Amino acid sequence: MKTIKIAPLKNFVVISDVHLQHPKDRNTNTLIAALKSLQEYEAIFLLGDIFDFISISKHYYQKKWSILFDVFKDLQSKGTKIFFLEGNHDFCFEHFPQPFLSSSFERCGDFAVEFYHEHLGNIRVCHGDNIVCPPDYLFFRSLVKSKWLQTIFHYFVPGSFADFIFTRVANLSRKKDKYRKLQNSFLMSCLEKEQKNIEHVQVYIIGHIHLEKDFKLQSGMRFLSGPDWPQRPTLLLIKEDGTLERTTL
């Protein structure tokens, strides 16, 4: 996964794994209200799976989620930089960028972001599915995130049909989540492998695993993740003095 580096930030907000399904559901209304209250922060990082499924190249999805993209656009116009990092449920931001996205996001796509915070040091944020996953998933991820497969999807799969199918697949998958307990030993082994490539990072923040974690590895790197929005909508707020706060909405 590629990494983009941005200018230092004094404060910022992290939101991940909201898994929105409908523009009028409770989580959508909660997210919109939260976003409108965050204008004092320099940046907002959306760490993927904001939608339960979206293929942004489809006009169907652009129209369906216009109410949310209008909020992003308004925040951007007022000076808050918004970075959308693709999750495993978010597609085509990287390979089929749409003109309207440039007014909604500072950057969007399938990448990690690194920047400096005066009190916390070097910070890296990403979705995390390429880190915390079984080895065989990496091949599957490279396949579904490939431009050729997304091209096929873009031209040959109607948006309404995709919405119908993937919403139901997501619902079925979520019913099995309670049986898919993330073993702490597996998480630690994934992070130990990852930190060898990012020794310059002091704070690492990811989404994807639907768990609220906050601990230090032996190297001293601080690891944070979470939360599970369908269970408890939460914002991770990082203040100018380095304070980290999880706010339940």
Rosetta blueprint (number, residue, H / E / L):
1 M L
2 K E
3 T E
4 I E
5 K E
6 I L
7 A L
8 P L
9 L L
10 K L
11 N L
12 F E
13 V E
14 V E
15 I E
16 S L
17 D L
18 V L
19 H L
20 L E
21 Q L
22 H L
23 P L
24 K L
25 D L
26 R H
27 N H
28 T H
29 N H
30 T H
31 L H
32 I H
33 A H
34 A H
35 L H
36 K H
37 S L
38 L L
39 Q L
40 E L
41 Y L
42 E L
43 A E
44 I E
45 F E
46 L E
47 L L
48 G L
49 D L
50 I L
51 F E
52 D L
53 F L
54 I E
55 S E
56 I L
57 S L
58 K L
59 H H
60 Y H
61 Y H
62 Q H
63 K H
64 K H
65 W L
66 S H
67 I H
68 L H
69 F H
70 D H
71 V H
72 F H
73 K H
74 D H
75 L H
76 Q H
77 S H
78 K L
79 G L
80 T L
81 K E
82 I E
83 F E
84 F E
85 L E
86 E L
87 G L
88 N L
89 H L
90 D E
91 F E
92 C L
93 F L
94 E L
95 H L
96 F L
97 P L
98 Q L
99 P L
100 F L
101 L H
102 S H
103 S H
104 S H
105 F L
106 E L
107 R E
108 C E
109 G E
110 D L
111 F E
112 A E
113 V E
114 E E
115 F E
116 Y E
117 H E
118 E L
119 H L
120 L L
121 G E
122 N E
123 I E
124 R E
125 V E
126 C E
127 H L
128 G L
129 D L
130 N L
131 I L
132 V L
133 C L
134 P L
135 P H
136 D H
137 Y H
138 L H
139 F H
140 F H
141 R H
142 S H
143 L H
144 V H
145 K L
146 S L
147 K H
148 W H
149 L H
150 Q H
151 T H
152 I H
153 F H
154 H H
155 Y H
156 F H
157 V L
158 P L
159 G H
160 S H
161 F H
162 A H
163 D H
164 F H
165 I H
166 F H
167 T H
168 R H
169 V H
170 A H
171 N H
172 L H
173 S H
174 R H
175 K H
176 K L
177 D H
178 K H
179 Y H
180 R L
181 K L
182 L L
183 Q L
184 N H
185 S H
186 F H
187 L H
188 M H
189 S H
190 C H
191 L H
192 E H
193 K H
194 E H
195 Q H
196 K L
197 N L
198 I L
199 E L
200 H L
201 V L
202 Q L
203 V E
204 Y E
205 I E
206 I E
207 G L
208 H L
209 I L
210 H L
211 L L
212 E L
213 K E
214 D E
215 F E
216 K E
217 L L
218 Q L
219 S L
220 G L
221 M L
222 R E
223 F E
224 L E
225 S E
226 G L
227 P L
228 D L
229 W L
230 P L
231 Q L
232 R L
233 P L
234 T E
235 L E
236 L E
237 L E
238 I E
239 K L
240 E L
241 D L
242 G L
243 T L
244 L E
245 E E
246 R E
247 T E
248 T E
249 L L
